Amino acid sequence: MEERDLDRVVQIEEENFSVPWSRKSFLDSLALSHTLYVVAEQQGQIAGYCGCYQILEEAEIVNVAVDKAFRRRGVGRQMLEELMRLGKERGSFAYTLEVRAGNVPAIHLYESLGFKSLGIRKNFYEKPTEDAIIMWRHWSV
Ligand SMILES: CC(C)(COP(=O)(O)OP(=O)(O)OC[C@H]1O[C@@H](n2cnc3c(N)ncnc32)[C@H](O)[C@@H]1OP(=O)(O)O)[C@@H](O)C(=O)NCCC(=O)NCCS
């Protein structure tokens, strides 16, 4: 992900989340040395994006979205695989994320990538209030 991608990224973000990240939040995140963000392109358009914060051998995945027009084509799975491949090159071998308890498509996506549900944060989300499932995927080094 680069600064020139942000108009489209923020558009997808606003279409998909009730508390969306702003352009400035993405820009500030991109500028940090321990973040990694990728966009997925289809037919020359940005179809989705994801990112993570790396802390030594662990990384927290923080933004995952695929534009409605490009769903169920493997875009989500491929971009997350690429994010984790790049992350592993930089030394992160354990990945965690939070997901709304009712977000069945996302939970299935993460399970298909080998993530396991290992905890719950009660009432973590707002608009609407909902529990977060905490998921992890580890690789043996
Ligand atoms: C979750 C999301 C990123 C999935 O993106 P996608 O590109 O459609 O996912 P993929 O096509 O790579 O799907 C991979 C697997 O995820 C699961 N999956 C994806 N969408 C699903 C759905 N609607 N219902 C059930 N399982 C689903 C399936 O196991 C699928 O594998 P399959 O197609 O071989 O059955 C997308 O639906 C999205 O952007 N949702 C809104 C934003 C969001 O909720 N982000 C996650 C926040 S934690």
The ligand as a Tripos MOL2 file, in Angstrom:
@<TRIPOS>MOLECULE
LIG
   48    50     1     0     0
SMALL
NO_CHARGES

@<TRIPOS>ATOM
      1 C1        -14.1310  -11.1800    5.0680 C.3       1 LIG1
      2 C2        -13.7140  -10.7470    3.6560 C.3       1 LIG1
      3 C3        -12.3970   -9.9720    3.7690 C.3       1 LIG1
      4 C4        -13.5020  -12.0130    2.7920 C.3       1 LIG1
      5 O1        -12.9270  -11.6320    1.5530 O.3       1 LIG1
      6 P1        -13.0850  -12.5460    0.2230 P.3       1 LIG1
      7 O2        -12.1020  -12.0460   -0.7640 O.co2     1 LIG1
      8 O3        -14.5040  -12.6070   -0.1720 O.co2     1 LIG1
      9 O4        -12.6330  -13.9790    0.7790 O.3       1 LIG1
     10 P2        -12.0960  -15.2020   -0.1110 P.3       1 LIG1
     11 O5        -12.8020  -15.2380   -1.4190 O.co2     1 LIG1
     12 O6        -10.6100  -15.1980   -0.1010 O.co2     1 LIG1
     13 O7        -12.6330  -16.4260    0.7740 O.3       1 LIG1
     14 C5        -11.7580  -17.3220    1.4320 C.3       1 LIG1
     15 C6        -12.5930  -18.2380    2.3200 C.3       1 LIG1
     16 O8        -13.2390  -17.4630    3.3270 O.3       1 LIG1
     17 C7        -14.5330  -18.0200    3.6020 C.3       1 LIG1
     18 N1        -15.5810  -17.0570    3.2280 N.ar      1 LIG1
     19 C8        -15.4370  -15.8990    2.5450 C.ar      1 LIG1
     20 N2        -16.6290  -15.2740    2.4160 N.ar      1 LIG1
     21 C9        -17.5530  -16.0760    3.0230 C.ar      1 LIG1
     22 C10       -18.9440  -15.9650    3.2410 C.ar      1 LIG1
     23 N3        -19.6550  -14.9160    2.7800 N.pl3     1 LIG1
     24 N4        -19.5640  -16.9490    3.9190 N.ar      1 LIG1
     25 C11       -18.8760  -18.0110    4.3970 C.ar      1 LIG1
     26 N5        -17.5340  -18.1760    4.2240 N.ar      1 LIG1
     27 C12       -16.8810  -17.2070    3.5510 C.ar      1 LIG1
     28 C13       -14.6240  -19.2850    2.7840 C.3       1 LIG1
     29 O9        -14.0800  -20.3370    3.5630 O.3       1 LIG1
     30 C14       -13.7260  -18.9520    1.6170 C.3       1 LIG1
     31 O10       -13.2270  -20.0660    0.9580 O.3       1 LIG1
     32 P3        -14.0600  -20.6980   -0.2830 P.3       1 LIG1
     33 O11       -14.4890  -19.5520   -1.1770 O.co2     1 LIG1
     34 O12       -13.0650  -21.6210   -0.9070 O.co2     1 LIG1
     35 O13       -15.2400  -21.3720    0.3640 O.co2     1 LIG1
     36 C15       -14.8150   -9.8810    2.9780 C.3       1 LIG1
     37 O14       -16.0530  -10.5590    3.0770 O.3       1 LIG1
     38 C16       -14.9620   -8.4900    3.5560 C.2       1 LIG1
     39 O15       -14.2410   -7.5620    3.1830 O.2       1 LIG1
     40 N6        -15.9130   -8.2910    4.5020 N.am      1 LIG1
     41 C17       -16.2040   -6.9690    5.0470 C.3       1 LIG1
     42 C18       -15.0640   -6.4390    5.8840 C.3       1 LIG1
     43 C19       -14.7140   -7.3890    7.0040 C.2       1 LIG1
     44 O16       -15.5710   -7.9630    7.6600 O.2       1 LIG1
     45 N7        -13.4040   -7.5120    7.2560 N.am      1 LIG1
     46 C20       -12.8760   -8.3650    8.3030 C.3       1 LIG1
     47 C21       -12.7720   -7.6190    9.5670 C.3       1 LIG1
     48 S1        -12.0310   -8.6140   10.8760 S.3       1 LIG1
@<TRIPOS>BOND
     1     1     2 1
     2     2     3 1
     3     2     4 1
     4     2    36 1
     5     4     5 1
     6     5     6 1
     7     6     7 2
     8     6     8 1
     9     6     9 1
    10     9    10 1
    11    10    11 2
    12    10    12 1
    13    10    13 1
    14    13    14 1
    15    14    15 1
    16    15    16 1
    17    15    30 1
    18    16    17 1
    19    17    18 1
    20    17    28 1
    21    18    19 ar
    22    18    27 ar
    23    19    20 ar
    24    20    21 ar
    25    21    22 ar
    26    21    27 ar
    27    22    23 1
    28    22    24 ar
    29    24    25 ar
    30    25    26 ar
    31    26    27 ar
    32    28    29 1
    33    28    30 1
    34    30    31 1
    35    31    32 1
    36    32    33 2
    37    32    34 1
    38    32    35 1
    39    36    37 1
    40    36    38 1
    41    38    39 2
    42    38    40 1
    43    40    41 1
    44    41    42 1
    45    42    43 1
    46    43    44 2
    47    43    45 1
    48    45    46 1
    49    46    47 1
    50    47    48 1
@<TRIPOS>SUBSTRUCTURE
     1 LIG1         1 GROUP 0 **** ****
